[in-house]
Amino acid sequence: MVAKIISGKNINGVLNYNEKKVEQGKAELIWQSGFHKDIQQLNFYDKVQRFNDLTIRNERTKTNAVHISLNFAVGEKIHEAKLIQIANQYLDQIDFGNQPYLVYLHKDAGHPHIHIVTTNIKPTGERISLHNLGRTKSEEARKNIEIKYGLVRADHKELKKQESIILTKVNYGKDDTKRAVSNVVRGIVDSYKYTSIPELNAVLSKYNVQADRGHKRSTMYAKNGLLYWALDKKGVKVGVPIKASSIYGSPTLKKLEPKFESNRELRKPHKEQLKNSIDHVLKAKASSAGFQQALSSKGIDVVFRRNEQGRLYGVTYIDHNSKTVFNGSDLGKAYSANALSQGFLHVETTQRQRDPSKETSAHFPQSPSFSRNLVSAFNNSNSLLDDLMRTDPHEEALPEGMFRNKRKKKRKKITN
């Protein structure tokens, strides 16, 4: 079992998230505790009013919403009554058993899971501390419940694999835009190590999403607002933007900024490994296209930024293996846009000077064995890949004379 605790400042937003799932038929309210009506008679106002009645008793505490999810392994068949027992015992062991709470069974994923909505403000106005709750009491409660009910342990490889969110590109016009964008944002914000909005956008853009602060002179920018857009295949913003505060977990700029700072330290252990991977490709002296493709084969995306004239002025590396994002200059001068640009220019100039007759046969693979050889050659030499991908000027404009019929020479009539 995997337990996740998310705290927030908007109990109404957490409640809304789960209630909308119920309306869509993707969730069901299966239990309530601490409310003055039966579960069948509870309406939305009753639920909001009960939580707000407690939160107003301690207005100094801004973080007063607690959203917990208990996730079980794919294939575990846990009936509703057992899920309720697990929820009750878990809350008792983390000292939330006397708080009002709602338990929702969600049905929108491949594995069974429940969501619990509650508050950390007691009837006395006292605040229940959330500091390290996930690492201390929650961990102990999880282990006890796993043993008692014979559940798949959180450190089991299958449950760990399940924990990884499978991200898919937003397909505007075909997907539920808000849901698709929200899934991408939540998955990337929580799992990748980035230190700025541009670095975050380098990853988001791979899934057709963009975080937008607005124009620097806009009111939204001045007030630190943040929107998330869907992008079309050309990278152009489409549809209606989604407010950061309306996405589950509220990935607002205010919440992202502390992540920027902590991520600077969290990504450091992965820096040298990324540099080694880049160094290996740089030794092959590839062009910009070959450089990108070679690193892509290693699970590293390279995002180039060019001006209107096509000049390279920025580069960002996304290592999907360690889920880290680095600007070239953060890795060192040799990995910056300026250094790469000079290297690519040298490679492309050298290629243009080569004898085209030695490259002609390389443009047209003739058999499966050729393809296999090409893959092998790619792994050993990215410069060869560049040769294969580079357009031969003789293919673009064949000499006019090549297609003319040879004129027969007229024999001179010999007269005696």
C-alpha angles and dihedrals in degrees: 000000000000119000121198124187120196120182124199147162100243116069090172090058093051091048091047091053093057096039091054089053088055091050090051091051091245097111142026132208103235103168144018132187130187097021124120098228136059115266092251091055098048114110128189093264091054091053095047093045093052093054095041090051087065100038093056089059090072109030092165090069106078097177100070106134121091121191117183129184124194111199127194132196123273108266096028106128107206117172121223097256091054092049089054091050091050092049093049094048093045092053092046091054094050091048096252096107094105094048121095109258143168125216119209124190108215120208102182100095138061093249129058114257141157132209123214123201119198144131133243095220113102125214087257090058091249116140122233107224114242095188110131090343091141093053099043122029095014093054092049092047091049093053093047092050093046090056096043096050099031093241127168106269121246092239092055110120094234093053090046090052089049089054091066108094112230104226121205130185117263109252103202114216093021103054131059091263099209093046094045094047092045092052092052094045094048093046095050099037091054100042110032126074110227130152104205143023092260090053091048089049091052087065097036092053090062086066097041096259132118134191111220130194093182129235115331090243095048126108090238091057092047091052093046093246122166133200132186120217134193113233129213124227090278093053094253119143112252138180126006119329120241121230113238090227091059093059118090108265091022100246092200123158089256090058095041097052095069087049090054090059098043092045091059088068098035094056096048096087089059097049099090094047090053091049090051091053091049092046090055091056095042090057089062089060098225128176119249092272093047091045091055094046095047092052091043088060087058093052094260122123120205117206114197122199116206134179125232090276091055095251114150110237104157142026133189126191120210113195106197091185094065094018092235131141124207134175112227093246090054090061094047143280094286090061097046125111092252094054093045092047092056091048093049091048091054092049094048092046090051091050093052089054094054123106105268091208090070092055103044098090092048095070099067117056110206106186146018089255088058089055091051090050090049092055090050091047090049091056091052102038128022090183088066089053089054089053091051094047097042115101112244110228088220090062095052097051116018115196111267091231093064092077099043119108111244110253115235113238113244113236114227112239110243115217124190 
